[in-house]
């Protein structure tokens, strides 16, 4: 896979994601991704984006200004380098 910005090589990785929502920040640790070895751009698979969106939607707005979550089964979303 190549980077959509610089056409560098995308490699399997794990990152942290911060999602702002109505004055709240939802920090998710251990999110599987592909990261460009040249420019650092992070690309998520559609299934990862869907899971992140569900995690955000399931987080109560009353949970506090900063909410920290662990991504479930980190690393299982990216299989065989694809």
N, C-alpha and C positions, 0 to 999 in steps of 0.2 A: 504494500500500500504506500501511496505517496501523499505528502502533505498538500492540502488544498491551497495553501498560500505560497510556499516556496518550492514545492515539489521534492522536498527532502524525504528521507526514509522515515516511516512511522513504525515505532517499535512498541510492543506491549509494555504497559506500565501501570502504575497505580497512582492516583492523585487524590487531593482533597477538593471538595466542591463547596462553594458558598453560594447560597440562594437567598437573596433579599426578598422579604414578603411583608408588606404593610408595617414597616418599622421593626421587623424581626429579621434576624439572620439565622439561617439554618445551615450549619456546617456538617457536611457528611465526610467522614474519613474512610480511606481505603477504597475509593471508587475506581474500578477497572477502566482503563482507557488505552488509547494509542497516543504516544507523544512523539513529536517530530524531533529527530536527533540534531537537526540544524537550527530551527527557530524556536522550538519548545511548544509549539501549538499543540493543544490537547483536543483529541477527537474521541467522542463517545459513540458506541454502538447504539442503535435505536432501542434495543431492549434495556440498556443501562439508563437511557434518558427516561424511558417509561417508568422504570423502577424509582428513579430519583423523583420524578413528578408525583408518583403515588406516595412516596415517603413524605414529601412536602405537604401534599394534600391531607395526609393522615396526622400530621403534627398539629396539635391544638394551638390556636392563635394565642391562647392564654398561657402557653408553656414558658414564656419569658422572652426577653429581647434577643438572647443568643441561645440557640438550641444546638446541642452536639449529638450527632448520630453516627453509628458505625454502619457502613454499607454491608448488608448481609451477603455471605458467601463470596466475599471479595476474591477475585481471580477466576471464578468459575464462569463468568460471563465471556471471557476471552479464551477461546480454546484453539489449540493447535496453531497459534499465530495468525488466526483469521479474525 
